[in-house]
């Protein structure tokens, strides 16, 4: 509190001077005694400060490292850019295309042209095998692979499968390669973090490093049947951004293990990613890759041992059915898959894997859309003698 005393107005300054003098003397004594007896303490103060600063820096650096950054470090060197020269066939349309008379004299002319395309891939072993999408290398006459060290290598197609959209390449004269590790097929969780790596828009050409995007598994077991001659089944859906050129690149989990191969997206009006991308799952990748490595192609030959025919209205009435949808079994080979499943002649197949069967042609189409192969097990909805039931058919 401030107060004013006319007769004692000099007391405060004097006391202040006296106190200041005492403080100065006290500080001098303390400084002298401490400087004489505690030189070691003063000399240790700087190292302690430097060590603390170093610890802070290490803590900051450590906090920047996450499961994502560690996974990227593990898998990045296995990702490659793929540049392809393809032969594509086009048709130069005649100006008289709509005129039947002149069209016979001036028809449309087919022509072939070399075009450049690009994509992504990843190294799966030290022998130089690289996995990518079939559509990346389709009709290729030259394939060049860029590694993360900037070196370029020619590659050859070991095997390719249009239906599954998978191709297996091999680098010529491979050296010092860093292959990926694969996750277990049954160890995928909706909502877990995933990382998409690849070569979108050819950015690999700038610094030979893959581009990284992060998201989660949005859904599993997404099947689309046939799309552009490819059969996409049990696909992984992710919101990790996937763009043009990412096809064939790996989708990995937070451990850096491959869980799928980036394949296609549902795009917006500008053709870019809208957060709905799909990857071929690891189980399908491993199974088909082993077959491609061994045989160069995928064997889809199989036999059910049953013969079917369309269901006519007359036969449907005789059997007690009020529909002609479905196919009737007319013959079963003894010991065949159909026989072992317990099917009988005159059974009517109404559904295959919950897909309605309306005709003989349609059941063949369903088998094709499901990409049925030897070893698969199919669920059939059967009508027999007034009853409906389900049969498991092991191909």
C-alpha positions in Angstrom: 0.0 0.0 0.0 1.3 3.5 -0.9 1.4 6.1 1.9 2.8 9.6 2.3 4.5 11.0 5.4 5.7 14.7 5.1 8.1 14.4 8.0 9.5 11.0 7.0 9.6 11.2 3.3 13.4 10.6 3.2 13.2 7.4 5.4 12.1 5.2 2.5 14.9 6.1 0.1 17.5 5.8 2.8 16.2 2.4 3.9 16.1 1.3 0.3 19.8 2.3 -0.1 20.7 0.5 3.1 18.8 -2.6 2.1 20.4 -2.5 -1.3 23.8 -2.3 0.3 23.1 -5.2 2.5 21.9 -7.3 -0.4 24.9 -6.4 -2.5 27.3 -7.5 0.3 25.4 -10.7 0.9 25.4 -11.6 -2.8 29.1 -10.8 -3.0 29.8 -13.1 0.0 27.7 -15.9 -1.4 29.1 -15.6 -4.9 32.6 -15.6 -3.6 32.2 -18.6 -1.3 30.3 -20.6 -3.9 32.7 -19.8 -6.7 35.6 -20.8 -4.5 34.1 -24.0 -3.2 31.7 -25.2 -5.9 33.6 -24.9 -9.2 32.7 -28.5 -10.0 29.0 -27.8 -9.6 29.1 -24.9 -12.0 31.0 -26.9 -14.6 28.4 -29.7 -14.6 25.5 -27.4 -15.3 26.2 -27.1 -19.1 26.5 -30.9 -19.8 23.2 -31.5 -17.9 21.4 -29.0 -20.0 22.9 -30.5 -23.2 21.8 -34.0 -22.2 18.3 -32.8 -21.4 18.1 -31.1 -24.8 19.3 -34.3 -26.5 16.7 -36.3 -24.7 14.0 -33.9 -25.8 15.2 -34.2 -29.4 15.2 -38.0 -29.2 11.7 -38.0 -27.7 10.4 -35.7 -30.5 12.0 -37.9 -33.1 10.6 -41.1 -31.5 7.1 -39.5 -31.3 7.2 -38.9 -35.1 7.7 -42.6 -35.7 4.4 -44.5 -35.9 3.3 -48.0 -37.0 2.5 -46.4 -40.4 6.0 -45.0 -40.9 7.6 -48.2 -39.8 5.5 -50.2 -42.2 6.4 -47.9 -45.0 10.1 -48.4 -44.3 9.7 -52.1 -44.3 7.9 -52.4 -47.7 8.9 -49.4 -49.8 12.0 -51.0 -51.4 9.8 -53.8 -52.7 7.5 -51.5 -54.6 8.3 -50.9 -58.3 7.2 -48.6 -61.1 6.2 -50.4 -64.3 6.5 -48.7 -67.7 4.9 -50.7 -70.6 4.8 -50.3 -74.4 1.6 -52.0 -75.6 0.2 -52.7 -79.0 -3.4 -51.6 -79.1 -5.9 -52.1 -81.9 -8.2 -49.3 -83.0 -10.7 -48.8 -85.8 -10.8 -45.7 -87.9 -14.4 -45.2 -88.6 -15.6 -44.6 -92.1 -17.4 -41.3 -92.9 -19.9 -43.5 -94.7 -20.5 -45.8 -91.7 -24.2 -45.1 -91.7 -24.6 -45.5 -95.5 -25.1 -49.1 -96.5 -24.2 -48.4 -100.2 -21.0 -46.4 -99.8 -19.9 -48.3 -96.7 -19.0 -51.3 -98.9 -16.6 -49.1 -100.9 -15.3 -47.1 -97.9 -15.3 -49.4 -94.9 -13.9 -48.7 -91.5 -10.2 -49.5 -91.3 -8.6 -51.3 -88.3 -5.1 -50.2 -87.3 -2.6 -51.0 -84.6 -0.6 -48.5 -82.6 2.1 -48.6 -80.0 1.2 -46.8 -76.8 2.9 -46.2 -73.5 1.2 -47.0 -70.2 2.3 -47.3 -66.6 1.4 -49.1 -63.4 2.8 -50.4 -60.2 4.0 -53.8 -58.8 5.8 -55.4 -55.9 8.7 -57.8 -55.6 7.7 -61.1 -54.0 11.0 -63.0 -53.9 14.8 -62.6 -54.3 14.6 -64.4 -57.7 13.0 -61.2 -59.2 9.4 -62.2 -59.5 7.1 -59.1 -59.5 3.3 -59.2 -59.0 1.0 -56.7 -60.8 -2.4 -56.5 -62.5 -3.0 -58.2 -65.9 -4.4 -55.0 -67.3 -1.2 -53.2 -66.6 0.9 -55.5 -68.9 -1.8 -56.7 -71.3 -0.6 -56.8 -75.0 2.9 -55.6 -73.8 5.8 -55.8 -76.2 8.2 -54.2 -73.7 8.2 -54.0 -70.0 10.6 -51.9 -68.0 10.7 -51.9 -64.2 12.1 -49.1 -62.0 13.4 -49.9 -58.6 13.6 -47.5 -55.6 17.3 -47.1 -56.2 16.5 -45.6 -59.5 17.8 -48.5 -61.7 15.7 -49.7 -64.6 15.4 -53.3 -65.6 13.6 -55.1 -68.4 11.2 -57.8 -67.3 9.3 -60.7 -68.9 5.9 -62.1 -68.3 6.1 -65.5 -66.5 2.3 -66.0 -66.4 -0.8 -63.9 -66.7 -4.5 -64.5 -66.1 -7.1 -62.1 -67.6 -10.0 -63.4 -65.6 -8.4 -62.8 -62.1 -6.5 -59.7 -63.4 -3.2 -61.0 -62.1 0.2 -61.1 -63.9 3.5 -62.5 -62.7 6.7 -60.8 -64.1 10.4 -61.6 -63.7 13.2 -59.1 -63.7 16.1 -59.9 -65.9 19.4 -60.3 -63.9 18.0 -59.5 -60.4 20.3 -58.3 -57.7 19.9 -57.2 -54.1 16.1 -57.2 -54.1 13.9 -56.7 -51.1 10.8 -58.8 -51.3 7.5 -58.2 -49.4 6.1 -60.4 -46.7 2.5 -61.6 -47.0 -0.1 -61.5 -44.2 -2.3 -64.4 -43.3 -5.5 -64.6 -45.4 -7.7 -65.0 -42.3 -6.1 -62.1 -40.4 -7.9 -59.1 -41.9 -10.1 -56.8 -39.8 -12.6 -54.2 -41.0 -11.5 -50.8 -39.6 -7.8 -51.6 -39.3 -5.2 -49.2 -40.8 -3.9 -50.0 -44.3 -1.4 -48.3 -46.6 -1.6 -48.2 -50.3 1.8 -47.8 -52.2 2.4 -47.3 -55.8 3.2 -45.2 -58.8 0.3 -42.9 -59.4 0.5 -40.8 -62.6 4.1 -42.0 -63.1 5.4 -40.1 -60.2 8.0 -42.8 -59.8 9.9 -41.1 -62.6 10.6 -38.1 -60.4 12.4 -39.7 -57.5 12.0 -43.5 -57.8 10.1 -43.7 -54.6 6.5 -45.0 -54.1 3.7 -42.7 -53.2 2.0 -43.5 -49.9 -1.7 -43.1 -48.9 -3.4 -44.3 -45.7 -6.9 -45.4 -44.9 -8.7 -48.3 -43.3 -10.3 -51.5 -44.5 -13.9 -50.4 -45.3 -15.3 -53.8 -46.1 -14.3 -57.4 -46.9 -15.6 -60.1 -49.3 -16.9 -57.7 -51.9 -17.7 -59.7 -55.1 -18.6 -58.0 -58.4 -18.7 -60.9 -60.9 -17.5 -59.9 -64.3 -16.2 -56.4 -65.0 -14.4 -55.8 -68.3 -13.7 -59.5 -68.7 -12.2 -59.7 -65.2 -13.8 -61.6 -62.3 -13.4 -59.7 -59.1 -14.4 -61.8 -56.0 -13.9 -61.4 -52.3 -12.3 -58.0 -52.8 -11.0 -55.7 -50.0 -12.6 -52.3 -50.0 -10.5 -49.4 -48.7 -10.8 -45.6 -48.4 -7.0 -45.2 -48.9 -6.6 -43.0 -52.0 -5.9 -45.1 -55.1 -5.3 -43.3 -58.4 -4.3 -44.0 -62.0 -1.0 -45.8 -62.0 -1.6 -47.4 -58.6 -2.9 -50.6 -60.2 -0.7 -53.5 -59.2 0.8 -51.8 -56.1 0.6 -53.4 -52.7 -2.0 -52.7 -50.0 -0.3 -53.5 -46.6 -1.3 -53.6 -43.0 0.4 -51.7 -40.1 3.0 -54.5 -39.8 4.1 -53.9 -43.4 2.6 -57.2 -44.6 0.8 -57.3 -48.0 -2.9 -57.9 -47.5 -3.9 -57.2 -51.1 -3.1 -55.7 -54.5 -4.6 -52.4 -55.5 -6.8 -53.0 -58.6 -9.6 -50.5 -59.3 -11.6 -47.7 -57.9 -15.1 -46.2 -58.2 -14.2 -42.8 -59.5 -15.9 -39.4 -59.5 -16.7 -37.2 -62.5 -13.0 -36.3 -62.9 -11.9 -39.9 -62.8 -10.1 -39.4 -59.5 -10.3 -41.3 -56.2 -13.4 -40.7 -54.1 -12.3 -43.1 -51.3 -13.8 -46.3 -52.7 -11.0 -48.5 -53.9 -10.7 -52.3 -54.2 -7.8 -54.7 -53.8 -7.5 -58.4 -54.7 -7.2 -60.2 -51.3 -3.9 -61.9 -50.2 -5.4 -65.4 -50.1 -6.4 -65.2 -53.7 -3.1 -63.6 -54.7 -0.9 -66.3 -53.1 -3.0 -69.1 -54.5 -3.0 -67.9 -58.1 0.6 -66.7 -58.0 1.9 -70.1 -57.1 0.0 -71.6 -60.0 1.3 -68.9 -62.4 4.8 -69.5 -61.3 4.5 -73.2 -61.7 2.4 -73.5 -64.9 2.3 -70.0 -66.4 -1.5 -70.0 -66.5 -4.5 -70.7 -64.4 -6.3 -74.1 -64.9 -10.0 -73.7 -64.8 -11.0 -77.1 -66.1 -13.3 -79.1 -63.8 -16.2 -81.5 -63.9 -19.4 -81.7 -61.8 -20.5 -84.9 -63.4 -24.0 -83.7 -63.9 -26.0 -82.9 -67.0 -28.8 -80.3 -67.0 -31.5 -79.0 -69.3 -34.0 -76.2 -69.3 -37.2 -76.7 -67.3 -40.3 -76.6 -69.5 -43.7 -75.7 -68.3 -45.0 -79.2 -68.8 -42.1 -80.8 -66.8 -42.5 -78.1 -64.1 -46.2 -79.0 -63.7 -45.4 -82.7 -63.5 -42.9 -82.0 -60.7 -45.2 -79.8 -58.8 -43.4 -76.5 -59.5 -45.2 -73.3 -60.3 -42.3 -71.8 -62.2 -40.1 -72.7 -65.1 -37.1 -71.0 -63.5 -34.3 -73.4 -62.8 -32.6 -76.3 -64.6 -33.4 -80.0 -64.3 -30.7 -82.6 -63.8 -31.0 -85.2 -66.5 -27.9 -87.4 -65.8 -25.3 -87.9 -63.1 -22.1 -89.7 -63.5 -21.4 -92.3 -60.8 -18.7 -91.2 -58.3 -18.7 -87.6 -59.7 -18.9 -84.5 -57.6 -22.6 -84.3 -58.2 -23.1 -87.9 -57.1 -21.0 -87.4 -53.9 -23.1 -84.3 -53.1 -26.3 -86.5 -53.1 -27.9 -85.0 -56.2 -30.4 -87.0 -58.1 -31.8 -87.1 -61.6 -35.0 -84.9 -61.8 -33.6 -82.6 -59.1 -34.2 -78.9 -60.1 -31.4 -76.5 -59.4 -33.0 -73.1 -58.5 -30.0 -71.2 -57.2 -26.2 -71.3 -57.2 -24.5 -69.3 -54.4 -27.8 -67.4 -53.9 -27.9 -66.4 -57.6 -31.1 -67.4 -59.3 -30.9 -69.9 -62.2 -33.4 -69.3 -65.0 -31.8 -71.4 -67.8 -29.0 -73.7 -68.8 -27.1 -70.9 -70.3 -27.5 -68.8 -67.1 -26.0 -71.5 -64.9 -22.9 -71.7 -67.1 -22.7 -67.9 -66.9 -23.0 -68.0 -63.1 -20.2 -70.6 -62.9 -18.0 -68.3 -65.0 -18.8 -65.2 -63.0 -17.9 -67.0 -59.8 -14.6 -68.0 -61.4 -15.2 -71.6 -60.2 -12.1 -73.8 -60.0 -11.3 -77.2 -58.8 -11.4 -77.3 -55.0 -14.2 -74.8 -54.7 -17.4 -75.6 -52.7 -20.7 -74.3 -54.1 -24.1 -73.9 -52.4 -27.0 -75.1 -54.5 -30.7 -74.6 -53.8 -32.5 -77.7 -54.9 -36.2 -78.7 -55.4 -37.0 -82.4 -55.1 -40.5 -84.0 -54.7 -42.2 -81.0 -53.2 -39.3 -79.9 -50.9 -36.6 -77.3 -51.0 -33.2 -77.8 -49.5 -29.5 -76.8 -49.9 -26.7 -79.0 -51.2 -23.0 -78.4 -50.9 -21.2 -79.3 -54.1 -17.5 -79.8 -53.9 -15.9 -79.2 -57.3 
